[in-house]
């Protein structure tokens, strides 16, 4: 069990699917997350009387939340920021286009799953370190 909703306990698979279902709620006609069910239709949390919040504490997006009550996109941004840190506490400007492309992908969950691979993290860290080393070498040669 991952949550306890008005209907009772809900498993992680059903919870995650519900927390990714978006559309127009047939109850209130608002376009938003539809994690609840009524008469076989997906409905918003307010119409379903679900008290659990699905709003990201950082950006306010309503959807599936990861650790720290962050949405998948904010979690991906944090993980990429950490792995692409060039040792200065920031991302080298040369890697900004890569960072921007990855953080704007249509399905941030895919990026989070990709980052689970140690080889991917090592490759990205090596890119970040290489950019930092290249920047230091360029500064010395001037």
C-alpha positions as CSV (number, residue, x, y, z in Angstrom):
1,X,0.0,0.0,0.0
2,X,1.3,3.4,-0.9
3,X,-1.6,5.6,0.0
4,X,-5.0,5.6,1.8
5,X,-7.7,7.4,-0.2
6,X,-11.4,7.7,0.6
7,X,-12.1,4.4,-1.1
8,X,-9.4,2.7,0.9
9,X,-5.8,1.7,0.4
10,X,-4.2,2.0,-3.1
11,X,-1.1,0.2,-4.4
12,X,1.9,2.0,-5.8
13,X,1.1,1.0,-9.4
14,X,-2.4,2.4,-9.3
15,X,-1.3,5.4,-7.4
16,X,1.4,6.3,-9.9
17,X,-1.0,5.8,-12.8
18,X,-3.6,8.0,-11.1
19,X,-1.0,10.6,-10.4
20,X,-0.1,10.8,-14.1
21,X,-3.7,11.0,-15.4
22,X,-4.6,14.5,-16.7
23,X,-7.6,15.9,-18.4
24,X,-10.9,17.8,-17.8
25,X,-12.7,16.7,-14.7
26,X,-16.3,15.8,-15.5
27,X,-17.3,17.0,-12.0
28,X,-15.9,20.6,-12.0
29,X,-14.9,21.0,-15.6
30,X,-11.4,22.1,-14.6
31,X,-8.4,20.8,-16.7
32,X,-6.0,19.2,-14.2
33,X,-4.7,16.0,-12.6
34,X,-7.5,13.3,-12.4
35,X,-6.4,10.8,-9.7
36,X,-9.9,9.9,-8.5
37,X,-12.6,7.7,-9.9
38,X,-16.4,8.1,-9.9
39,X,-18.8,6.0,-11.9
40,X,-15.9,4.7,-13.9
41,X,-14.6,8.2,-14.9
42,X,-11.4,9.9,-13.8
43,X,-12.0,12.9,-11.6
44,X,-9.9,15.5,-9.8
45,X,-8.8,15.1,-6.2
46,X,-11.3,17.8,-5.0
47,X,-14.3,16.1,-6.5
48,X,-13.0,12.7,-5.3
49,X,-12.5,14.0,-1.7
50,X,-8.8,13.0,-1.9
51,X,-7.0,15.0,0.8
52,X,-3.5,14.0,-0.3
53,X,-1.8,16.9,-2.2
54,X,-0.2,16.3,-5.6
55,X,1.4,19.7,-5.9
56,X,5.1,20.0,-6.2
57,X,6.6,22.0,-3.3
58,X,9.0,23.8,-5.7
59,X,7.2,24.6,-8.9
60,X,3.5,23.9,-8.0
61,X,2.9,21.4,-10.8
62,X,0.1,19.0,-9.9
63,X,1.2,15.4,-10.6
64,X,3.2,12.5,-9.4
65,X,5.6,13.5,-6.6
66,X,9.1,12.1,-6.0
67,X,11.1,12.4,-2.8
68,X,11.0,15.8,-1.1
69,X,7.5,16.4,-2.6
70,X,9.0,17.4,-5.9
71,X,7.5,16.7,-9.3
72,X,9.4,14.4,-11.7
73,X,10.7,17.4,-13.7
74,X,12.1,19.1,-10.5
75,X,13.6,15.8,-9.4
76,X,15.2,15.4,-12.8
77,X,16.6,18.9,-12.7
78,X,18.1,18.3,-9.3
79,X,19.7,15.1,-10.3
80,X,21.1,16.5,-13.5
81,X,22.4,19.6,-11.7
82,X,24.3,17.3,-9.3
83,X,25.8,15.0,-11.9
84,X,26.7,17.8,-14.3
85,X,28.3,20.0,-11.5
86,X,31.8,20.8,-12.8
87,X,33.2,21.2,-9.3
88,X,32.3,24.8,-9.0
89,X,28.8,24.2,-7.8
90,X,27.3,25.0,-11.2
91,X,27.0,23.5,-14.7
92,X,29.6,24.5,-17.2
93,X,27.9,26.8,-19.9
94,X,29.1,24.4,-22.6
95,X,26.8,21.7,-21.1
96,X,23.8,24.0,-20.7
97,X,22.2,23.0,-24.0
98,X,22.4,19.3,-22.9
99,X,21.0,20.2,-19.5
100,X,18.1,22.2,-21.1
101,X,17.3,19.4,-23.6
102,X,17.2,16.8,-20.8
103,X,15.2,18.8,-18.3
104,X,12.6,19.8,-21.0
105,X,11.9,16.2,-22.2
106,X,8.3,15.3,-22.6
107,X,8.5,12.5,-20.0
108,X,10.8,13.4,-17.2
109,X,10.3,9.9,-15.7
110,X,12.3,8.6,-18.7
111,X,15.2,10.9,-17.8
112,X,15.1,9.8,-14.1
113,X,15.1,6.2,-15.2
114,X,18.1,6.9,-17.6
115,X,20.0,8.4,-14.7
116,X,19.6,5.2,-12.6
117,X,22.4,3.7,-14.8
118,X,25.8,4.1,-13.2
119,X,27.3,4.3,-16.7
120,X,25.2,7.2,-17.6
121,X,26.0,9.1,-14.4
122,X,29.7,8.4,-15.0
123,X,29.6,9.6,-18.6
124,X,27.8,12.8,-17.6
125,X,30.2,13.4,-14.6
126,X,33.1,12.9,-17.0
127,X,31.7,15.4,-19.4
128,X,31.3,17.9,-16.6
129,X,34.8,17.2,-15.3
130,X,36.2,17.4,-18.9
131,X,34.6,20.8,-19.4
132,X,36.1,22.1,-16.1
133,X,39.5,20.7,-17.0
134,X,39.3,22.3,-20.5
135,X,38.3,25.6,-18.9
136,X,41.2,25.5,-16.5
137,X,43.7,24.6,-19.2
138,X,42.4,27.4,-21.4
139,X,42.8,29.9,-18.6
140,X,46.4,28.8,-18.0
141,X,47.3,29.0,-21.7
142,X,46.3,32.7,-21.9
